Amino acid sequence: MIEGKRLLVVSAHAADYVWRSGGTIAHYLKHGAQVKVVCLSVGVRGESNDLWKQPGQTAEKVAEIRTGESEKAAALLGIQDIEFWGLQDYPMTLGMQEQERLLRIIRSFRPDIILTHDRNDVLNPDHNHVHEFVWQTAIMSNSSGVETDGFKATKQMRLYGFEPHQTELSGFVPGSFIDITDVYEQKVAAMQCFQAQKHLIKYYTDRASLRGNHARRISGDASIEYAESFANFFPVVDTEFH
Ligand SMILES: [Zn+2]
């Protein structure tokens, strides 16, 4: 049951949450969830190559364009709650100050689910740092001994990892598939906002179709056309098998 669920998405760069979980976010919003997205960096240095080919380009202009694209994509997915921290990327430094900030978000928003980068991405060191950062902060948030003024400790929420770009090289194994067929056109429209990474649009439409095929085969549900896959940080605990 999605209605009433609280989903927190932590994205290293401006477009990661769209490529890797845009369909899931739109699907959750469509079915009554509350979604909050945190973009740690807009990816000026590491994920804006096409923009840097323009003569006279500056970091300020690239940041402005990327933030604008991300805001537009978020609106197309139905996201109303998104924040941009504006950290430098390549390399990204995540220290105590950032950890305290995320801890406050986790303890005030109190997510049932957190989506973020999985533990290994061979092509992007920022993604690995963000995985470690979010995982560590989410676990710390459950501990009453870690004090944050005005906020109580959380209970263990579910954590899921984005599928990295080079799936096999990064050792990624899908643990969950989310059917995004009902919001697929929204995801495509959101992906088209990112003009500096046009090559990824076809890649991620193909990926949605491939994962849709796998999800259909595994579930026996013939209505699934498109899906996104995620790694499960923790096993499912229940009183019965599903
Ligand atoms: Zn990224």
Boltz pocket constraint, residues with backbone or C-beta under 6 A from the ligand:
constraints:
  - pocket:
      binder: B
      contacts: [[A, 12], [A, 13], [A, 16], [A, 43], [A, 47], [A, 124], [A, 127]]
      max_distance: 6.0
